[in-house]
Amino acid sequence: MNLFTALREAFPADLDGCAIEPVDGPDTTHVYTWRDLDRASARIANLLESLALPPASRVAVQVEKSVEALLLYLGVLRAGHVFLPLNTAYQAAEIEYFIDNAQPAVFVCAGKHFTWISRLAFKAGTTHVFTLNDDRSGTLLERATFHPDSHTPATKSADDLAAILYTSGTTGRSKGAMLTHGNLLSNAQVLQRYWGWQPGDVLIHALPIFHVHGLFVASHGALLNGSKMLWLGKFDPKEVLARLPEATVFMGVPTLYVRLLGEAGLTRAACKNMRLFISGSAPLLIETFNDWRERTGHTILERYGMSETVMLTSNPYRPEDGERRGGTVGFPLPGVGLRVRDDQGRALPPGEVGGIEVKGPNVFAGYWRMPEKTKEEFTADGWFKTGDVGKVDPDGYVTIVGRSKDLIITGGYNVYPAEVEGFLNELPGVAESAVIGAPHPDFGEGVLAVVVARAGAQVQGAELIAALKGRIAGFKVPKQVFVVNELPRNTMGKVQKNLLREQHKGHFNA
């Protein structure tokens, strides 16, 4: 079944009820009914069909968060094409790679970026570039208004592609994780039951919609339940607090919870109507977990997922299913297989730390145009090797204790050191670099770089940071660059990043 069809069938019988209420941005007087969602997504789907695109064309999207951006996603699904969301922080070098790799037939960008993005897109063979801004302006909507507001969704099977999410690789270049209609729908249905979505639920949507958490977990959850969303274009702790009395569900990354805890208005009274607070995308510190429970009377439900798998595990919602344990990500979701094995592929007993492998209807179809990489990441018996290191305790709770390949998660966003090092090493005067993460009180981890200058060259950390800011996404740019004479290495010549992490672990807490 087309994922859109399943979401549309869950809309309430009263299509004139409020589906999405913007609470910030240029116009907070305009609310969106369920009928609006149906009609607007139909117009966009009809526009795409009028372009006579090849079947399952990729539609790349890099726009600011808006309700119209969500409608574009629904329209792409409805027309049977493949949605390709891109982080709004990505710069030209990154966008050029995504266009060359994915070869989208359509690119939708913010109006302010049209000139340079269209140049890259047309050069690579993309035939259509539209603009979409967060104030309901742009050529996409202008063109869509000329098309009918009814549309029969394209017929899709569970194995057909619905979206491609790019996730950086440890070798420096991003990989496109292919998610099918079946992957996304099955996961949304499981979460609806496991998290106890119920009639009357209202979601505060304060997450970006270019990754799994905001686009799939949050949006699908509300749409599949026919629940109203209070829509924030950008997270603002005071705005969230003001809206808590109207809501029942909130989803956030740990950084958002830290910032909410910094507000004096966060009290038990402010949260009295809330049913559930969910955290993910990065590890939740036990201090945050405990402070939240003390301040609000609510216990945060932490879960674990990936771009390649959507959600994998979750702490229980219902008390009868167990307690929510801080420092863990709960149990494997119904239908998800999870095992821990050592480097030789041997199963490990409870409590032993090893590589986490998973299997289930939510696990992606592979990496876009990377058959060898796809084969490499799956075991001979079909389990996906997550690259995360963890353990399962005797009660079945999963704990993530580390990440292989030096992945850094800052503010809920993934940063792969090899990618940043590649850009650093191209800068004048840089001989080599090592990028690491250090504990950060707000972002979970902050990005740091240690650089060795070329013989005779003079490099300044601040200048390197400034040079990177125009080339890569801001969250990937090191917050500080240290210039040293040499990097620590082992007898095999490999840089010992563990020593660098130990040396700089207190940098952001000093």
C-alpha positions in Angstrom: 0.0 0.0 0.0 1.1 3.5 -0.8 2.2 5.1 2.6 0.2 8.2 1.7 -3.0 6.1 1.3 -2.6 4.6 4.8 -2.0 8.1 6.3 -5.0 9.5 4.4 -7.3 6.7 5.6 -6.5 7.7 9.2 -7.7 11.3 8.8 -10.7 12.0 11.0 -14.2 11.9 9.5 -14.5 15.6 10.1 -12.1 16.9 7.5 -12.8 20.5 8.5 -11.2 20.0 11.9 -7.8 21.5 12.7 -4.9 19.3 11.6 -1.9 21.6 12.0 -1.7 24.9 13.8 1.4 27.0 13.3 2.5 28.7 16.5 5.4 30.8 15.2 6.5 32.1 11.8 5.1 34.8 9.5 1.5 33.8 9.9 0.0 32.2 13.0 -3.6 33.0 12.1 -3.7 30.4 9.3 -4.6 26.9 10.4 -4.6 23.8 8.3 -7.6 21.5 8.2 -7.4 17.8 7.3 -9.2 18.8 4.1 -6.4 21.3 3.4 -3.8 18.6 3.7 -5.8 16.4 1.3 -6.3 19.1 -1.3 -2.9 20.7 -1.2 -1.0 17.4 -1.4 -3.3 16.5 -4.4 -2.3 19.7 -6.2 1.4 19.0 -5.6 1.0 15.4 -6.8 -0.8 16.5 -9.9 1.9 19.1 -10.6 4.5 16.3 -10.4 2.5 14.1 -12.7 2.2 16.9 -15.2 6.0 16.9 -15.5 6.0 13.4 -17.0 8.8 12.2 -14.7 10.2 8.7 -15.0 8.6 6.3 -12.5 10.0 6.6 -8.9 11.9 9.7 -9.6 13.9 11.3 -6.8 12.6 14.7 -5.5 15.4 16.4 -3.6 14.2 19.0 -1.1 16.3 21.5 0.9 13.9 24.1 2.4 13.2 25.6 5.8 10.6 23.9 7.9 7.0 24.8 7.1 3.7 23.1 6.8 4.0 23.4 3.0 7.2 21.4 3.2 5.3 18.6 4.9 2.6 18.9 2.2 5.3 18.5 -0.4 6.5 15.3 1.2 2.9 14.0 1.2 2.5 15.0 -2.4 5.7 13.2 -3.5 4.4 10.0 -1.7 1.0 10.4 -3.3 2.5 10.7 -6.8 4.6 7.6 -6.2 8.0 9.3 -6.4 10.9 9.1 -3.9 11.4 11.9 -1.3 15.0 13.0 -0.7 15.2 15.4 2.3 18.4 17.4 2.8 19.6 19.2 5.9 19.1 22.9 5.6 22.7 23.5 6.8 24.3 21.6 3.9 26.5 23.8 1.7 27.4 23.8 -2.0 30.1 21.0 -1.9 27.6 18.7 -0.1 24.7 19.5 -2.3 26.7 18.9 -5.4 27.6 15.5 -4.2 23.9 14.6 -3.4 22.7 15.8 -6.8 25.4 13.9 -8.6 24.8 10.7 -6.6 21.0 10.7 -6.4 20.3 12.3 -9.8 17.0 13.8 -8.8 14.5 14.7 -11.5 13.2 17.6 -9.3 14.9 19.8 -6.8 13.0 22.1 -4.4 15.0 24.7 -2.6 14.6 28.0 -0.7 14.2 31.0 -3.0 17.4 32.6 -1.6 19.4 29.6 -2.8 17.8 29.2 -6.3 20.7 30.7 -8.3 23.5 28.4 -7.1 21.4 25.3 -6.6 19.8 25.5 -10.0 23.2 25.9 -11.6 24.4 22.7 -9.9 21.1 20.9 -10.6 20.9 21.7 -14.3 24.5 20.9 -14.8 23.9 17.4 -13.4 20.8 16.8 -15.5 18.0 17.7 -13.1 15.3 19.0 -15.3 13.1 20.9 -12.8 14.0 23.3 -9.9 11.3 24.9 -7.9 11.4 27.2 -4.9 9.5 26.9 -1.6 9.8 29.4 1.3 8.5 29.2 4.8 6.0 32.1 4.2 4.0 30.0 1.7 5.7 31.7 -1.3 7.7 30.2 -4.1 7.3 28.7 -7.6 6.2 25.3 -6.4 3.0 26.6 -4.8 2.4 29.0 -7.6 2.6 26.2 -10.2 0.5 23.8 -8.0 -2.4 26.2 -7.8 -3.2 25.6 -11.4 -3.7 21.9 -10.8 -6.8 20.0 -9.5 -7.2 19.4 -5.8 -8.2 15.8 -6.1 -5.9 13.0 -7.0 -5.8 9.2 -7.0 -2.7 8.0 -5.1 -0.2 6.0 -7.2 -0.3 2.3 -6.6 2.7 1.1 -4.6 3.8 -2.1 -3.0 5.5 -2.5 0.4 8.9 -3.0 -1.4 8.7 0.2 -3.4 11.0 3.1 -2.4 9.4 6.0 -0.5 12.4 8.0 0.6 16.2 8.1 0.5 18.0 9.5 3.6 21.6 10.3 3.3 23.7 9.3 6.2 27.4 10.1 6.3 29.9 7.2 6.0 33.0 6.7 7.9 35.0 6.9 4.7 33.9 10.4 4.3 31.1 10.3 1.7 27.4 10.0 2.5 25.4 6.9 1.7 21.7 7.0 0.6 19.6 4.7 2.8 16.7 3.5 0.8 13.5 3.3 2.8 10.4 1.6 1.4 6.7 2.3 1.9 6.6 -0.9 3.9 9.5 0.1 6.1 7.9 3.4 7.1 4.3 2.2 7.4 5.1 -0.8 9.5 7.2 1.2 11.9 4.6 3.9 12.2 1.9 1.4 13.0 4.1 -0.4 15.6 4.9 3.0 17.3 1.2 4.0 17.3 0.4 0.9 19.3 3.5 0.8 21.5 3.4 4.4 22.5 -0.3 4.3 23.2 -1.5 7.0 20.8 -5.1 7.7 21.6 -8.0 9.9 20.4 -7.6 13.5 21.4 -3.7 13.4 21.4 -2.1 16.7 20.4 1.6 16.7 19.3 4.0 19.6 19.8 6.1 19.3 16.6 9.4 21.2 17.3 11.8 19.1 15.3 13.3 19.6 11.9 11.7 17.6 9.1 14.7 16.6 7.1 15.5 13.5 9.2 13.9 10.4 10.7 12.9 11.9 14.0 10.9 14.9 12.8 9.7 13.7 9.4 8.8 10.1 10.1 8.5 9.4 13.8 6.7 12.6 14.8 4.8 13.5 11.6 3.7 9.9 10.8 2.7 9.4 14.4 0.3 12.3 14.4 -1.0 11.8 10.9 -1.6 8.0 11.4 -3.5 8.8 14.6 -5.5 11.7 13.1 -4.0 14.0 15.8 -3.6 17.7 15.7 0.0 19.1 15.5 1.1 22.4 17.1 3.8 23.3 14.6 7.0 25.2 15.5 9.2 26.3 12.6 12.1 26.6 15.1 12.4 25.2 18.6 11.8 27.9 21.2 11.7 26.7 24.9 9.3 29.5 26.0 7.0 28.8 23.1 6.9 25.1 23.9 6.2 25.8 27.6 3.3 28.2 26.6 1.8 25.4 24.5 2.2 22.4 26.9 -1.3 22.9 28.4 -2.8 22.4 24.9 -0.8 19.3 24.1 -0.3 15.7 25.2 2.8 14.5 23.4 6.3 16.0 22.9 9.2 14.6 21.0 12.7 16.1 21.2 16.4 15.5 21.1 18.3 15.7 24.5 19.4 19.3 23.7 15.8 20.4 23.7 15.2 18.9 27.1 18.3 20.6 28.5 17.1 23.9 27.2 13.6 23.4 28.6 15.1 22.6 32.0 16.8 26.0 31.8 13.3 27.7 31.9 11.9 28.6 35.3 8.4 28.0 33.9 9.0 24.2 33.5 6.9 22.9 36.4 4.6 20.0 37.2 1.7 22.3 36.8 2.8 23.3 33.3 3.0 19.6 32.3 -0.2 18.4 34.0 -2.0 17.7 30.7 0.9 16.0 29.0 0.8 12.3 28.4 4.2 11.5 27.0 7.7 13.0 26.6 9.9 11.1 24.1 13.7 11.6 23.5 16.0 10.2 20.9 18.6 10.9 18.1 21.4 11.2 20.8 22.1 9.7 24.2 20.1 11.3 27.1 22.3 12.0 30.0 21.1 10.4 33.3 21.3 13.8 34.9 18.8 15.2 32.4 16.6 12.1 32.8 16.5 12.5 36.6 16.2 16.3 36.6 13.2 16.1 34.2 11.4 13.6 36.4 12.0 15.7 39.5 10.9 19.0 37.9 7.9 17.7 35.9 6.7 14.5 37.5 7.1 12.8 34.0 9.6 10.1 33.1 11.1 10.7 29.6 10.7 7.7 27.3 14.0 7.2 25.5 14.2 5.2 22.3 16.8 4.2 19.7 16.7 4.3 15.9 18.7 5.0 12.8 18.3 6.5 9.3 18.6 2.9 8.0 16.0 1.4 10.3 13.7 4.1 11.6 12.9 3.0 15.2 14.4 -0.1 16.7 13.9 -0.1 20.4 11.9 1.9 23.0 11.4 2.1 26.7 7.9 1.0 27.7 5.0 3.3 27.6 2.6 1.2 29.7 3.7 0.5 33.3 2.6 -3.1 32.9 5.3 -3.6 30.2 8.1 -2.4 32.6 9.7 0.7 33.9 11.4 3.4 31.9 15.1 3.0 32.8 17.4 6.0 32.4 20.6 5.2 30.5 18.8 2.5 28.4 16.9 2.6 25.2 14.4 0.0 26.3 13.3 -3.2 24.5 13.3 -4.1 20.8 10.0 -3.0 19.3 7.5 -5.7 18.4 8.6 -7.4 15.2 12.2 -6.2 15.5 15.0 -8.7 16.1 18.1 -7.5 18.0 21.2 -9.4 18.9 24.7 -8.6 20.2 27.7 -10.4 18.7 31.5 -10.2 19.0 33.9 -9.4 16.2 34.0 -13.1 15.2 30.2 -13.2 14.8 29.5 -15.1 18.0 26.4 -14.4 20.0 27.1 -12.8 23.4 25.2 -13.5 26.6 23.3 -10.8 28.5 25.4 -8.1 29.9 28.3 -8.6 27.4 29.2 -5.7 25.2 29.4 -6.2 21.4 28.1 -5.1 18.0 24.4 -4.6 17.7 22.7 -6.3 14.8 19.0 -5.9 13.8 16.4 -7.4 11.6 12.8 -6.6 10.8 10.2 -5.0 8.4 11.6 -1.6 9.3 15.2 -2.3 8.1 16.1 -0.5 4.9 16.4 -1.9 1.4 20.1 -1.0 1.1 22.3 1.9 0.1 21.5 3.8 -3.1 23.7 2.5 -5.9 26.1 0.9 -3.5 25.5 -2.8 -3.8 28.9 -3.7 -2.4 28.5 -1.5 0.6 25.0 -2.9 1.2 26.4 -6.4 1.1 29.2 -5.5 3.5 26.7 -4.1 6.1 24.5 -7.2 6.3 25.5 -10.5 7.8 25.2 -13.7 5.8 21.9 -14.5 7.5 20.4 -11.1 6.7 21.0 -9.0 9.9 22.0 -5.4 9.5 25.1 -4.4 11.4 24.3 -1.1 13.0 27.8 -0.1 13.8 26.7 0.7 17.3 28.1 -1.1 20.3 25.9 -2.1 23.2 24.5 -4.8 25.5 21.3 -6.3 26.6 20.8 -6.8 30.3 19.1 -9.9 31.8 15.8 -8.1 31.8 16.0 -7.4 28.1 16.8 -3.7 28.3 19.2 -2.5 25.6 22.0 0.0 26.4 24.1 1.7 23.8 27.6 2.0 25.3 29.4 3.4 22.3 29.6 3.9 18.6 32.0 2.3 16.2 33.9 4.3 13.7 34.1 7.4 15.9 30.7 8.8 15.0 29.9 12.1 16.8 26.4 13.1 17.7 26.0 16.8 18.4 22.6 18.2 19.1 21.0 15.2 17.6 22.9 15.4 14.3 25.4 12.9 13.1 29.0 14.1 12.3 31.4 11.6 10.8 35.0 12.7 11.4 36.3 11.4 8.1 34.1 13.8 6.2 35.2 16.9 8.2 38.8 15.8 8.0 38.6 15.6 4.3 37.5 19.2 4.0 40.1 20.3 6.6 43.0 18.5 4.8 42.2 20.4 1.6 42.7 23.8 3.3 46.0 25.6 2.7 48.7 24.8 5.2 47.1 21.7 6.6 49.1 18.5 6.5 46.6 16.3 8.4 43.8 16.4 10.9 41.9 14.4 13.5 38.3 15.3 14.3 36.8 14.1 17.7 33.8 14.7 19.9 34.1 15.9 23.5 31.3 16.0 26.1 29.2 19.2 25.8 26.7 20.3 28.4 24.2 21.5 25.8 24.8 19.5 22.6 25.8 16.1 24.1 29.0 16.2 22.2 30.9 19.1 20.6 33.1 18.8 17.6 36.8 19.5 18.0 39.7 19.2 15.5 43.4 18.7 16.1 45.5 19.8 13.1 49.1 19.4 12.0 50.5 22.2 9.8 52.6 21.6 6.7 56.3 22.2 7.0 56.9 25.9 7.0 53.2 26.8 7.0 51.5 28.9 9.7 47.9 28.0 10.4 45.5 29.5 12.8 42.5 27.5 14.3 40.1 30.4 13.9 41.0 30.9 10.2 40.4 27.2 9.5 37.0 27.3 11.3 36.1 30.4 9.2 37.1 28.6 6.0 35.0 25.6 6.8 31.8 27.6 7.6 31.2 28.3 4.0 31.8 24.7 2.8 30.0 22.4 5.2 27.0 22.4 7.5 27.4 24.5 10.6 26.9 21.5 13.0 29.9 19.8 11.4 32.2 22.7 11.8 34.6 22.2 14.8 33.9 24.6 17.7 37.7 24.8 18.2 40.8 23.7 16.2 44.0 22.9 18.1 47.3 23.1 16.1 49.9 20.6 17.2 53.2 19.3 16.0 52.1 15.7 15.5 49.1 13.4 16.1 49.4 10.4 18.5 49.7 7.1 16.6 50.0 3.4 17.5 52.6 1.0 16.2 50.5 0.5 13.0 50.5 4.2 12.3 46.8 4.7 13.1 45.9 7.9 14.8 44.9 7.2 18.4 41.7 9.2 18.7 41.0 7.7 22.1 44.0 9.6 23.5 42.8 12.8 21.9 39.3 12.3 23.3 40.8 11.7 26.8 43.0 14.8 26.5 40.2 17.1 25.5 37.2 15.5 27.3 36.9 18.4 29.7 37.2 21.2 27.1 33.6 22.3 27.1 33.2 21.9 30.8 36.2 23.9 31.8 
